Amino acid sequence: MNDNNEQLNNEVCSLSDLGLITFLSLTLPILYIDRSDLKRVYFIFSKNAEIDKIIASYMDDSARVSPQKYQNQVRIIKNLIYENT
């Protein structure tokens, strides 16, 4: 997670990677959406041990999810990105 678009601190995880956001949002709630950057939308999740495990499984390609559920969630996330813009 050395990507510049991912910002982590002790309380929240701020992400802009569509694939990772989609995957996380299948199991974890989105706290809020940060639109303060005009070029990028950040999705904010609670930072905890569970999110670390889920991100690790995504990054090491050990995660498994139904393709249909993932595709439906991509549509939901894209709608959240483009609503009110």
N, C-alpha and C positions, 0 to 999 in steps of 0.2 A: 504494500500500500504506500508506495513512495510517489504516487502520482500527485501532481500539483493541484488537481481538482478535488482532492480529498483532504479535509481538515479535521483533525481529531483533537479533542481535549478531554478532560476527565469526566465531563457530564454529557456531552452530546457528540454525535458523529455527523458531520456535514458532508454530503456526497452529491456529485453531479453526474456520475457515470450511470447511464440509463440501464445497462444490463444489471449492474449490482443493485441499484435502487429497486428495480423490478423484482429481483430475487429476494432481497430483504423484505420488501413490502408484502410478500406472500405470507410471511409469518410474524412480522413485527409491525407495530403501528408507526406511521409517520407522525412525528410530533408537530411539525409545521413545514411550510415551504418558504424558503428565503428567496425573494425576488429582488433583493437590493443591488445585485450585480446585473447591469443591463445586458450583458452578453451570456449569462449563464444562470440557470435556476438550481438552487441547492435544496436537497431534501434533508431534513434534520431528523435523526433517530436518537433515542436514548443510548448512551454509551454504557455497556455492561459486558459481562463475560459471555452472555448468550450471543450478542451481536458479533463479538470477536470470533466465536466458534463458527457462526454462519458465514462470515466473511472469509475465514480460513478455508472452509469447505468449498466456497465459490472459487477462490483463488487457486486451490490445488486440484480443482476439477473432480472432487469426490462427491459433490452435491448432486442430488437427483430430484427432478421435478417433472411433472406432467407437461409435455409440450403445449397442450391446449390451455392449461392453467397459466403457464408462463406467457403465452401469446395474449390471452385475455388481460392479464395484468399489465402487459406492455401498453395495450390500448388505454387502460385506466390511467396509467402514469402519464402517457402522452396527453390525455385529456386534461389532467391536472396541470401539466406544463403550459398548455396553450389556453386554458380558460382565463378570462379577464385580461387578455393581452391585446 
